[in-house]
Amino acid sequence: MTFDANDSVTLKIWDRSALHHTLDTAVSDLSARHNTTTCRIAVTCSGPNTFTLSVRGEDRALASA
């Protein structure tokens, strides 16, 4: 796990069977660390087996229906 900044983390996940569990745990941890909801955490595929999780700003938050 690599911490890119205060509000993002990059993960290299080799075990495909643990992919969903690892990402879910990382999203929960990052949202708890920033005292925000999990829907404000963006997950992007940033390379082969590499995912970057980041906290979205207020302007990039999901619109409520």
GITAPE-V375118 format. One record per backbone hydrogen bond with DSSP energy under -1.0 kcal/mol. CO is the residue of the C=O (numbers start at 1). NH is the residue of the N-H. Records with the same first field share a line. If there is no record, write none. Layout:
BEGIN
CO: NH  NH
END
This chain:
BEGIN
2: 10
7: 55
8: 5
9: 53
10: 2
11: 51
15: 18
16: 19
18: 22
19: 23
20: 24
21: 25
22: 26
23: 27
24: 28
25: 29
26: 30
27: 31
28: 32
29: 33
30: 34
31: 36
37: 40
38: 41
40: 56
42: 54
44: 52
47: 50
49: 13
50: 46
51: 11
52: 44
53: 9
54: 42
57: 60
58: 61
END
